[in-house]
Amino acid sequence: DPETAKALLKKAGYEPGEYEVSWVYDSTSPEGKAAADQVKLGYEKSGFKAKAYPYGGGSLYDVWTDPDNALYKKINVLGTAWCQDWPSASTFLPVIVGTGSPYNTGGFSEPAVDDEIERIQTEVPLEDQPAAWGALEQKVMTDYMPVINRGYYQVIFAFGTGIGGFANDTSVGGAPNYRDIYVK
């Protein structure tokens, strides 16, 4: 929503084109460059100054998780790609928002969140953990919003007459909805 983004930038004290966002993209394919061009266009339409840096030396994680990397020092949008396991965020939330986690590329650190992660992992009965993780995820994204989804990578589908109930689970970014799939 470019107009809302511009209004939020103005509320934060920035005029269109004053606040720069910069990131790296996978330059090993024409699709990577084309995707970066579209992301840049979206940022610019939303009032940001945008700079994309090509990277073809390996995984983007090589940049995102290495503060000594020359490109890391130039960018302010870091990333991670992680698929949440259903029905619990136990393999997702601690890794993405836990203080000191290598995949906490935003550097989010909140002692109350770390304490709740520890409490859920060590004190909450296994059968109650999915609800506890869901509540923590809701709190983190409502009170702090340290993660912004900026991409949707793929959808995994299965086909065949022996498979029923197969659908994409949009809440986990491309994985099947394991709750409803079955073999006929």
TADA-V638338 format. One record per residue. N is the residue number from 1. RES is the residue in three letters. BURIAL is 1 if it has 24 or more other ideal C-beta (glycine too) atoms within 12 Angstrom, else 0. D_LAST is the distance of its C-alpha to the last C-alpha in Angstrom with 1 decimal. Layout:
# TADA-V638338
N;RES;BURIAL;D_LAST / N;RES;BURIAL;D_LAST
This chain:
# TADA-V638338
1;ASP;0;43.0 / 2;PRO;0;46.2 / 3;GLU;0;48.6 / 4;THR;0;47.3 / 5;ALA;1;47.5 / 6;LYS;0;51.1 / 7;ALA;0;52.0 / 8;LEU;0;50.7 / 9;LEU;1;52.6 / 10;LYS;0;55.7 / 11;LYS;0;55.3 / 12;ALA;0;55.2 / 13;GLY;0;58.4 / 14;TYR;0;57.3 / 15;GLU;0;58.1 / 16;PRO;0;55.7 / 17;GLY;0;55.7 / 18;GLU;0;57.3 / 19;TYR;1;54.4 / 20;GLU;0;52.8 / 21;VAL;1;49.3 / 22;SER;1;48.8 / 23;TRP;1;45.8 / 24;VAL;1;44.7 / 25;TYR;1;42.2 / 26;ASP;1;40.6 / 27;SER;0;43.0 / 28;THR;0;41.4 / 29;SER;0;39.9 / 30;PRO;0;40.9 / 31;GLU;0;37.9 / 32;GLY;0;39.2 / 33;LYS;0;42.5 / 34;ALA;0;41.2 / 35;ALA;1;39.1 / 36;ALA;1;42.2 / 37;ASP;0;44.2 / 38;GLN;0;41.8 / 39;VAL;1;41.9 / 40;LYS;1;45.7 / 41;LEU;0;45.9 / 42;GLY;0;43.9 / 43;TYR;1;46.2 / 44;GLU;0;49.3 / 45;LYS;0;48.4 / 46;SER;1;47.9 / 47;GLY;1;51.4 / 48;PHE;1;51.0 / 49;LYS;0;52.8 / 50;ALA;1;50.1 / 51;LYS;1;50.4 / 52;ALA;1;47.6 / 53;TYR;1;48.4 / 54;PRO;1;46.7 / 55;TYR;1;45.4 / 56;GLY;0;44.3 / 57;GLY;0;45.1 / 58;GLY;0;41.7 / 59;SER;0;39.3 / 60;LEU;1;40.4 / 61;TYR;0;40.2 / 62;ASP;0;43.3 / 63;VAL;1;45.1 / 64;TRP;1;43.4 / 65;THR;1;44.0 / 66;ASP;0;47.4 / 67;PRO;0;50.3 / 68;ASP;0;52.7 / 69;ASN;0;51.0 / 70;ALA;0;53.2 / 71;LEU;1;50.5 / 72;TYR;1;49.4 / 73;LYS;0;53.0 / 74;LYS;0;52.8 / 75;ILE;1;49.6 / 76;ASN;1;48.8 / 77;VAL;1;45.1 / 78;LEU;1;43.0 / 79;GLY;1;39.3 / 80;THR;1;36.4 / 81;ALA;1;32.7 / 82;TRP;1;30.5 / 83;CYS;1;26.9 / 84;GLN;1;26.6 / 85;ASP;0;24.2 / 86;TRP;1;22.3 / 87;PRO;1;23.3 / 88;SER;1;26.7 / 89;ALA;1;29.4 / 90;SER;1;30.8 / 91;THR;0;30.2 / 92;PHE;1;31.3 / 93;LEU;1;34.2 / 94;PRO;1;36.5 / 95;VAL;1;36.2 / 96;ILE;1;36.9 / 97;VAL;1;39.5 / 98;GLY;1;40.9 / 99;THR;0;44.5 / 100;GLY;0;45.1 / 101;SER;1;41.5 / 102;PRO;0;41.6 / 103;TYR;1;38.9 / 104;ASN;1;40.8 / 105;THR;1;42.3 / 106;GLY;1;43.9 / 107;GLY;0;45.9 / 108;PHE;1;44.9 / 109;SER;0;46.6 / 110;GLU;0;46.8 / 111;PRO;0;47.8 / 112;ALA;0;46.2 / 113;VAL;1;42.8 / 114;ASP;0;43.3 / 115;ASP;0;44.3 / 116;GLU;1;41.2 / 117;ILE;1;38.9 / 118;GLU;0;40.8 / 119;ARG;0;40.6 / 120;ILE;1;36.8 / 121;GLN;0;36.3 / 122;THR;0;38.8 / 123;GLU;0;39.2 / 124;VAL;0;36.1 / 125;PRO;0;33.7 / 126;LEU;0;30.3 / 127;GLU;0;28.4 / 128;ASP;0;30.9 / 129;GLN;1;30.9 / 130;PRO;1;28.3 / 131;ALA;0;30.5 / 132;ALA;1;33.6 / 133;TRP;1;32.4 / 134;GLY;1;31.4 / 135;ALA;0;34.9 / 136;LEU;1;36.6 / 137;GLU;1;34.8 / 138;GLN;0;35.8 / 139;LYS;0;39.4 / 140;VAL;1;39.7 / 141;MET;0;38.6 / 142;THR;0;40.7 / 143;ASP;0;43.8 / 144;TYR;0;44.0 / 145;MET;0;41.5 / 146;PRO;1;42.0 / 147;VAL;1;39.0 / 148;ILE;0;38.6 / 149;ASN;0;35.5 / 150;ARG;1;36.8 / 151;GLY;0;33.9 / 152;TYR;0;30.2 / 153;TYR;0;29.2 / 154;GLN;0;25.7 / 155;VAL;0;22.2 / 156;ILE;0;19.3 / 157;PHE;0;16.3 / 158;ALA;0;13.3 / 159;PHE;0;12.4 / 160;GLY;0;10.0 / 161;THR;0;7.9 / 162;GLY;0;4.9 / 163;ILE;0;5.7 / 164;GLY;0;6.3 / 165;GLY;0;9.6 / 166;PHE;1;11.3 / 167;ALA;0;15.1 / 168;ASN;0;18.3 / 169;ASP;1;20.1 / 170;THR;0;23.6 / 171;SER;0;25.2 / 172;VAL;1;24.6 / 173;GLY;1;25.6 / 174;GLY;0;22.8 / 175;ALA;1;20.1 / 176;PRO;1;16.6 / 177;ASN;0;16.2 / 178;TYR;0;14.8 / 179;ARG;0;15.0 / 180;ASP;0;12.1 / 181;ILE;0;9.6 / 182;TYR;0;6.4 / 183;VAL;0;3.8 / 184;LYS;0;0.0
